[in-house]
Amino acid sequence: MEANNVTSPVGEKKVYGWIVAISIAIPIVVAILLFMPAKLNLAQDWVYFLPHLNAVLNSASTVALLVGLYFIKQKNIGAHKASMTTAFGLGAVFLVSYVIYHASAPSTTFGGEGLIKTIYYVILITHILFAAIALFPILLAYYFGLVGNYVRHRKVVKYAYPIWLYVTISGVIVYLMISPYYGG
């Protein structure tokens, strides 16, 4: 095999390196953006639309993930690949939108009280934790599916899929709970 072929040991090692690097870098960048004291001045109010867009993207990702599960249960590999690629693409667009919003807009504080506040923070914290770890197994699963290593793909998907699904669903729930408190 050629050294530049991603299915060769050398090529696969490079892909793993990129997957690890991306899986570490993105949560760090997001954390920095969330907690940086000064936001980027995009001088535009359009960024306040992005949380609404993100909720739509997360909802569409959830649907694509569920449709992908349906298709693989029906053994329709082509439709499964299309659904999962759609979910992956929607996730990438979501990530760009999320980064732009959090780099330029102040954080919104949840205004609810009592039990609803506790529920909100439990969902938010679990959403954040799972989102931070989700990228690594998602990228691995996508890579294994892409190169046709279905044995390893299935092993990783056992973990990646439920985490990814939880993140997309909980993201929408967090949005619905905090959206009444958005400014802008």
Secondary structure, 3 states (H helix, E strand, C coil): CCCCCCCCHHHHHHHHHHHHHHHHHHHHHHHHHHHCCCCCCCCCHHHHHHHHHHHHHHHHHHHHHHHHHHHHHCCCHHHHHHHHHHHHHHHHHHHHHHHHHHHHCCCCCCCCCCHHHHHHHHHHHHHHHHHHHHHHHHHHHHHHHHHCCHHHHHHHHHHHHHHHHHHHHHHHHHHHHHHHHCCC
